[in-house]
Amino acid sequence: MDIIDFKEIGKRIKIKRIDLKLTQEKLAEMTDLTETYIGAIERATSKCSIETLVKIAQSLNMNLDYLVLGTNINNVNNRFSTLMQGMNKDKQKLYIELCESIADKLK
């Protein structure tokens, strides 16, 4: 089992590239890679190096944490906010205390 999910990385690259209205060819030019290689990365038929991921992340103006792991501080904060919606203040306080306790154990 791979620790890095190249299939998910490829999906995130493709989504961001399309959002920016870039072709695979244009992204290849921006990263000094080939169009074929960009396509292979997006389809996860080829694994790439950290150096390549950094080039792609920089070219797409993406956070490297988000590209590789699918998380960054903004979407983590949004997720916690979403989970707390609809809770009264006492339950929110309990939820935060539980999260803090778990975080302390994971350190």
Secondary structure as UniProt FT lines:
FT   HELIX           6..19
FT   TURN            20..21
FT   HELIX           24..31
FT   HELIX           35..43
FT   HELIX           50..59
FT   TURN            60..61
FT   HELIX           64..69
FT   HELIX           73..84
FT   TURN            85..86
FT   HELIX           89..106
//
